[in-house]
């Protein structure tokens, strides 16, 4: 009973952990990129000509700074040694054709295509855009007017605003939340539905 109770508590803890989403924030032109999950926080931002990165666990903080390095000109007269090209091994003829014929006849291509589309659709459902405020400014007023008219039809809310800017200024403020349990579910569902036997036979033909 104690073992079952311990396993149940661990399962509840795991479910609670994976139910907490990953929060990703991005801001421009004030370069700022941040990732936050549970008690872990990572920030990358720019101060003048210095790039700063910050990693935080609970209240402990680790910060790094790196200045932009200018590329030094190489001295004239130095010749780089040309790397020897590896010899190409002759490939067996007909291997790809037999593999394609097998994949077509066994409907492996159709099955893999349907599996991949389902997998990527599940991955897109795991992404939730909580905030997207974007102002786009172009130098050409003609194309700026065309873009503004096109963006005018997009409905706007407090958290969703995409519009043109005739002041030639661009800005972006975005916050995305990624659901871990949906990603894990998509991976597990893909692993359970892959036709391993037919994929292995295809691999053997190509080999």
C-alpha positions in Angstrom: 0.0 0.0 0.0 2.8 2.4 0.8 4.4 1.7 -2.6 1.1 2.3 -4.4 0.6 5.6 -2.4 4.2 6.7 -3.3 3.6 6.0 -7.0 0.3 7.9 -6.9 1.9 10.9 -5.3 4.7 10.9 -7.9 2.2 10.7 -10.7 0.3 13.6 -9.3 3.5 15.6 -9.0 4.5 14.8 -12.6 1.1 15.8 -13.9 1.2 19.1 -12.0 4.7 19.8 -13.4 3.9 19.1 -17.0 0.6 21.0 -16.7 2.6 24.3 -16.1 3.3 25.9 -19.5 6.6 27.4 -20.7 6.3 31.1 -21.2 8.4 32.7 -24.0 8.5 36.5 -24.4 10.1 38.5 -27.2 10.4 42.3 -27.5 12.0 44.5 -30.2 13.6 46.9 -31.1 14.7 46.8 -27.4 16.2 43.4 -27.9 14.8 41.1 -25.1 14.2 37.4 -25.1 13.0 35.4 -22.1 12.0 31.9 -21.2 10.3 31.0 -17.9 9.1 27.7 -16.5 8.5 26.8 -12.9 11.4 28.3 -10.9 13.7 28.6 -13.9 14.1 31.9 -15.8 16.4 32.7 -18.7 16.8 36.2 -20.1 18.8 37.5 -23.1 18.9 41.2 -23.8 21.1 44.0 -25.2 22.5 47.0 -23.5 24.1 49.4 -26.0 26.9 47.3 -27.5 26.8 44.6 -24.9 24.8 41.4 -25.0 23.7 40.2 -21.6 22.4 36.8 -20.6 20.9 35.9 -17.3 19.9 32.6 -15.8 17.9 32.4 -12.6 17.0 29.5 -10.3 14.7 30.5 -7.5 16.5 33.6 -6.2 20.0 32.7 -7.3 21.1 34.6 -10.4 23.9 34.0 -12.9 24.6 36.7 -15.4 27.1 36.9 -18.3 28.1 39.8 -20.6 29.7 39.6 -24.0 30.9 42.5 -26.1 30.7 42.5 -29.9 34.0 41.6 -31.3 35.1 43.1 -34.6 36.5 40.7 -37.1 40.2 41.1 -37.6 41.6 41.3 -41.2 43.7 38.4 -42.2 47.2 39.0 -43.3 47.9 38.8 -47.0 50.1 36.0 -48.3 48.7 33.2 -46.0 47.2 30.4 -47.9 44.8 28.0 -46.4 45.5 24.3 -46.9 42.8 22.7 -49.0 41.2 19.8 -47.2 41.3 16.5 -48.9 37.9 15.4 -50.2 36.8 12.1 -49.0 36.5 9.4 -51.6 32.9 8.7 -52.5 32.0 5.1 -52.1 30.1 3.7 -55.1 26.4 3.3 -54.5 24.5 0.3 -55.4 22.2 0.9 -58.4 18.5 0.2 -58.0 18.4 0.5 -54.2 16.4 3.7 -54.2 14.0 2.5 -56.9 13.3 -0.7 -55.0 12.8 1.2 -51.8 10.3 3.6 -53.4 8.5 0.7 -55.0 8.2 -1.1 -51.7 7.0 2.1 -49.9 4.4 2.8 -52.6 3.0 -0.8 -52.7 2.9 -1.2 -48.9 1.2 2.3 -48.5 4.1 3.3 -46.2 4.3 6.8 -47.8 0.6 7.5 -47.2 0.8 6.3 -43.6 3.9 8.3 -42.8 2.4 11.4 -44.4 -0.8 11.1 -42.3 1.2 10.4 -39.1 3.4 13.5 -39.7 0.4 15.8 -40.4 -1.3 14.6 -37.3 1.9 15.1 -35.3 2.5 18.6 -36.5 -1.1 19.6 -36.0 -0.9 18.4 -32.4 2.3 20.4 -31.9 0.6 23.6 -33.2 -2.2 23.1 -30.8 0.4 23.1 -27.9 1.3 26.7 -28.8 -0.9 29.5 -27.5 -0.1 33.1 -28.4 -1.2 35.1 -25.3 -0.1 38.5 -26.6 1.0 39.8 -30.0 1.4 43.6 -30.5 3.3 44.4 -33.7 3.7 47.8 -35.5 5.2 47.7 -39.0 6.7 50.7 -40.7 8.1 50.7 -44.2 10.2 53.4 -45.9 8.0 53.3 -49.1 4.7 55.1 -48.4 3.0 53.3 -51.3 3.7 49.8 -50.0 3.1 51.1 -46.4 -0.4 52.2 -47.5 -1.1 48.8 -49.1 0.1 46.9 -46.0 -1.9 49.1 -43.7 -5.0 48.5 -45.7 -4.4 44.8 -45.7 -3.8 44.7 -41.9 -6.8 46.9 -41.2 -9.1 43.9 -41.8 -7.5 42.0 -38.9 -9.6 42.2 -35.7 -7.8 43.9 -32.8 -8.0 43.3 -29.1 -6.0 44.3 -26.1 -3.6 41.4 -26.6 -3.7 41.2 -30.4 -2.8 44.3 -32.4 -1.1 44.2 -35.8 -1.1 47.5 -37.7 1.0 49.7 -40.0 3.0 52.6 -38.9 3.7 55.6 -41.2 6.5 56.8 -38.9 8.8 54.1 -40.2 9.1 52.5 -36.7 8.9 48.8 -36.1 8.1 47.2 -32.8 7.2 43.8 -31.5 5.9 42.6 -28.1 5.0 38.9 -28.0 4.2 36.3 -25.4 3.8 32.7 -26.2 2.9 29.8 -23.9 3.8 26.2 -24.8 1.9 23.3 -23.2 4.3 20.5 -22.2 1.6 17.8 -21.8 0.3 18.4 -25.3 3.8 18.0 -26.7 4.4 14.8 -24.7 1.0 13.5 -25.9 1.9 14.2 -29.5 5.2 12.4 -29.2 3.7 9.4 -27.5 0.9 9.1 -30.0 3.4 9.2 -32.8 5.6 6.5 -31.3 2.6 4.2 -30.8 1.4 4.6 -34.4 4.7 4.3 -36.3 4.8 1.1 -38.5 8.2 0.0 -37.2 8.3 -3.3 -39.2 7.7 -1.6 -42.6 10.1 1.2 -41.8 12.8 -1.3 -40.9 12.3 -3.2 -44.1 12.6 0.0 -46.0 15.8 0.7 -44.2 17.2 -2.7 -45.1 16.4 -2.1 -48.8 18.2 1.3 -48.7 21.1 -0.2 -46.9 
